[in-house]
């Protein structure tokens, strides 16, 4: 399965310089936050693959229902199944401005995950974890806004998904890592765009 992942900025290669055929063969699109609804709608319109999205820490448009991206599927706090793949979405970043939308303390994010216990049991785990922030110690940075969540790493250790996709850490921040592996899981930073291929089955 060929998966296009997106996060944080509009890809000039895909968006400004779009040519027919660039999205051929894409089976699924995962948007990892901090992207405008019009940008997500662009992919939903021009690609036959479903566009699944979560929210980043800068997606203020999410508070208005009239601005939600048409033709796209929000997977915040739920497990969406596509062609047998169980996909869980958890948006937002580590809290650095108390009270700001889509920012969470470690405890708040942990509670979000605990509230998913029945869905995780019913689906017998997950195959893909989609987040905006990275996991602690995996692609994260030392400053508080870009620190990863310990509970995300715990999920990788417990459920061992095939793929973990995040955004939030930009390529120009220093120490950028595009693709990695943590135990059984492929880890991808979706900044701008990237194509991941998962073997069938």
Helices and strands as residue ranges (DSSP letters): E 2-7, I 12-16, E 28-31, H 37-46, E 50-53, G 60-63, G 65-67, E 73-74, E 79-82, E 85-90, E 93-94, E 103-104, H 106-114, H 117-122, E 128-131, G 144-146, H 150-159, E 163-166, G 171-173, E 179-182, E 185-189, E 192-197
